[in-house]
Amino acid sequence: MKKKIILCTCIVLAAVMLLGFLQALVQPKYMTSAREGALIAEYYAEDTPHDVLFVGDCEVYESFTPPTLWEQYGITSYIRGSAQQLTWQSYYLLEETLKYEMPKVVVFNVLALKYGEPQDEAYNRMTLDGMQLSATKLWAISASMTEEESFVSYLFPLLRFHSRWKELGREDLTYLFHRDTVSHNGYLMQTEIRGGKSEIIPSPLVDDALPKTSMEYLEKMRALCEKNGIAFVLIKAPTNDWKYHWYDEWDEQIVSYAATHEIPYYNFIPLADEIGIDWNVDTYDAGVHLNVYGAEKLTAYFGAILANSLGLESHKDDAALAKVWQQKLDAYHAERGD
């Protein structure tokens, strides 16, 4: 009887290990393409606290450079951003992050407020698959799924990606059991220069009211920060493109919301010249997103706000923290090509 129990246990363990291996094999690795899919998971390797936490979509992880905030102001920061991160996903990522640390400032980029419903599985995966398993992740999955998606496939990604065996390549084997770090505290560097402006003209709004669902989750973020004594700051990253146009009607609603709750809101679009952004050289995709040169200018500008208006102090006299950030700076400048 005892031998049978041992044999059954071994069989179960072998089956679990095999399934785990297969799941690791077929899941996307996000190392050489679609690198933004690796961002969310990288946070868990952090072992020092942060003054500032950014949450939001590509307009945070491509617009602000934490190494610049440290280098110029001694401010520590992390970006928990992901591609097309929806407002409720930002809320749950914030909720999860506060279990690990308590930043002094939380910054949310408002572009995602235009979405009131789940959008796309591929983008959902880039945010949710990287989260560690917790009740918060389960709520995030439930809020984010499109009608075609399966809840259980987020818990067991093998069910979703089993057909990828036909597409497996060298990347899947190289990164089977480990991942390289692709970001700099959540910032995904872009060094290409491609200036210009899209010729797409935005269509008139049919309904100019920001969706109820997204505004409810914005309020949940604000209330969570207030409860924990964290300053909540709203921003709109600068763009020079009609593709992701930020309408004046939306901006007026955020200005009103911020005034009602006495929280800061910085729309950087009309401040681009003051910031020093040159759309001929500071974008890598014709004005949709900033490249590293534009992001450094915006970060320097925002860093002054964090230091002077929000009272964040420099940690450069902290030897242990300075050592950690020097390593981060070295990696940052190496990728930048300095």
Backbone hydrogen bonds, N-H to C=O, Kabsch-Sander energy under -0.5 kcal/mol:
donor,donor_aa,acceptor,acceptor_aa,energy
5,I,1,M,-2.0
6,I,2,K,-2.3
7,L,3,K,-2.6
8,C,4,K,-2.9
9,T,5,I,-2.4
10,C,6,I,-2.4
11,I,7,L,-2.3
12,V,8,C,-2.5
13,L,9,T,-2.7
14,A,10,C,-2.5
15,A,11,I,-2.4
16,V,12,V,-2.5
17,M,13,L,-2.6
18,L,14,A,-2.3
19,L,15,A,-2.6
20,G,16,V,-2.5
21,F,17,M,-2.4
22,L,18,L,-2.7
23,Q,19,L,-2.5
24,A,20,G,-2.3
25,L,21,F,-2.0
26,V,22,L,-2.2
27,Q,23,Q,-1.6
37,G,34,A,-2.3
38,A,35,R,-2.3
39,L,36,E,-1.1
42,E,38,A,-1.0
42,E,39,L,-0.7
43,Y,39,L,-0.6
43,Y,40,I,-0.9
44,Y,41,A,-1.0
45,A,42,E,-1.7
46,E,43,Y,-2.2
51,D,76,T,-1.0
52,V,76,T,-1.9
53,L,105,V,-2.4
54,F,78,Y,-2.6
55,V,107,V,-2.8
56,G,80,R,-0.9
60,V,57,D,-2.3
61,Y,57,D,-1.4
62,E,58,C,-1.3
63,S,60,V,-1.0
64,F,60,V,-1.5
68,T,65,T,-1.1
69,L,65,T,-1.6
70,W,66,P,-2.1
71,E,67,P,-2.8
72,Q,68,T,-2.6
73,Y,69,L,-1.8
74,G,69,L,-0.5
74,G,70,W,-1.8
75,I,69,L,-1.6
78,Y,52,V,-1.9
79,I,185,N,-2.3
80,R,54,F,-3.0
80,R,78,Y,-0.6
81,G,79,I,-1.0
82,S,56,G,-1.6
85,Q,82,S,-1.5
90,S,86,L,-2.2
91,Y,87,T,-2.1
92,Y,88,W,-2.3
93,L,89,Q,-2.4
94,L,90,S,-2.4
95,E,91,Y,-2.9
96,E,92,Y,-2.5
97,T,93,L,-2.6
98,L,94,L,-2.1
99,K,96,E,-1.7
100,Y,97,T,-1.9
101,E,97,T,-2.0
104,K,51,D,-1.7
105,V,51,D,-2.3
106,V,231,A,-2.9
107,V,53,L,-2.9
108,F,233,V,-2.6
109,N,55,V,-1.3
110,V,235,I,-2.4
112,A,109,N,-0.7
113,L,110,V,-2.1
114,K,111,L,-1.7
115,Y,112,A,-2.0
116,G,114,K,-0.5
124,N,120,D,-2.2
125,R,121,E,-2.9
126,M,122,A,-1.4
127,T,123,Y,-1.1
127,T,124,N,-0.8
128,L,124,N,-3.4
129,D,125,R,-1.6
131,M,128,L,-1.2
138,L,134,S,-1.8
139,W,135,A,-2.1
140,A,136,T,-2.2
141,I,137,K,-2.6
142,S,138,L,-2.3
143,A,139,W,-2.1
144,S,140,A,-1.3
144,S,141,I,-0.5
145,M,141,I,-1.8
149,E,146,T,-1.4
154,Y,150,S,-0.6
154,Y,151,F,-1.4
155,L,151,F,-0.8
156,F,152,V,-2.3
159,L,156,F,-2.3
160,R,157,P,-1.0
161,F,157,P,-2.6
162,H,158,L,-1.2
164,R,161,F,-2.2
165,W,162,H,-1.1
166,K,163,S,-1.3
167,E,164,R,-2.2
168,L,164,R,-0.8
173,L,169,G,-1.1
174,T,170,R,-2.9
175,Y,171,E,-2.4
176,L,173,L,-1.2
182,V,180,D,-0.6
184,H,187,Y,-2.2
185,N,183,S,-0.6
187,Y,184,H,-1.3
188,L,61,Y,-2.7
188,L,186,G,-0.5
189,M,187,Y,-0.7
194,R,192,E,-0.5
194,R,283,T,-2.7
195,G,280,N,-0.6
196,G,279,W,-1.1
198,S,286,A,-0.6
215,M,211,P,-2.0
216,E,212,K,-2.2
217,Y,213,T,-1.9
218,L,214,S,-1.9
219,E,215,M,-2.1
220,K,216,E,-1.8
221,M,217,Y,-2.2
222,R,218,L,-2.5
223,A,219,E,-2.8
224,L,220,K,-2.2
225,C,221,M,-2.3
226,E,222,R,-2.6
227,K,223,A,-2.5
228,N,224,L,-1.3
229,G,226,E,-1.3
230,I,225,C,-3.0
231,A,104,K,-2.4
233,V,106,V,-2.9
233,V,231,A,-0.5
234,L,264,P,-2.5
235,I,108,F,-2.3
236,K,266,Y,-2.2
240,N,287,G,-2.8
245,H,242,W,-1.2
247,Y,245,H,-0.8
251,D,247,Y,-2.2
252,E,248,D,-2.5
253,Q,249,E,-1.1
254,I,250,W,-1.8
255,V,251,D,-2.7
256,S,252,E,-2.1
257,Y,253,Q,-2.4
258,A,254,I,-2.9
259,A,255,V,-2.1
260,T,256,S,-2.5
261,H,257,Y,-2.0
262,E,258,A,-0.6
262,E,259,A,-0.6
263,I,258,A,-2.3
266,Y,234,L,-2.4
267,N,265,Y,-0.6
268,F,236,K,-2.4
268,F,266,Y,-0.8
272,A,269,I,-1.3
275,I,271,L,-2.6
276,G,272,A,-1.3
277,I,272,A,-2.3
279,W,277,I,-0.6
281,V,278,D,-1.7
282,D,278,D,-2.8
284,Y,289,H,-0.9
285,D,289,H,-0.7
286,A,194,R,-2.8
288,V,285,D,-0.8
291,N,282,D,-1.5
292,V,190,Q,-3.2
295,A,291,N,-2.8
296,E,292,V,-2.0
297,K,293,Y,-1.1
298,L,294,G,-2.4
299,T,295,A,-2.7
300,A,296,E,-2.2
301,Y,297,K,-2.0
302,F,298,L,-2.8
303,G,299,T,-2.7
304,A,300,A,-1.4
305,I,301,Y,-1.1
306,L,302,F,-2.5
307,A,303,G,-2.5
308,N,304,A,-2.9
309,S,305,I,-2.0
310,L,305,I,-1.6
312,L,306,L,-2.4
315,H,74,G,-1.8
318,D,315,H,-2.3
319,A,317,D,-0.9
322,A,318,D,-2.9
323,K,319,A,-1.9
324,V,320,A,-1.6
325,W,321,L,-2.5
326,Q,322,A,-1.9
327,Q,323,K,-1.5
328,K,324,V,-1.5
329,L,325,W,-2.7
330,D,326,Q,-2.4
331,A,327,Q,-2.0
332,Y,328,K,-2.3
333,H,329,L,-2.9
334,A,330,D,-1.8
335,E,331,A,-2.0
336,R,332,Y,-2.1
337,G,333,H,-1.1
338,D,333,H,-2.3
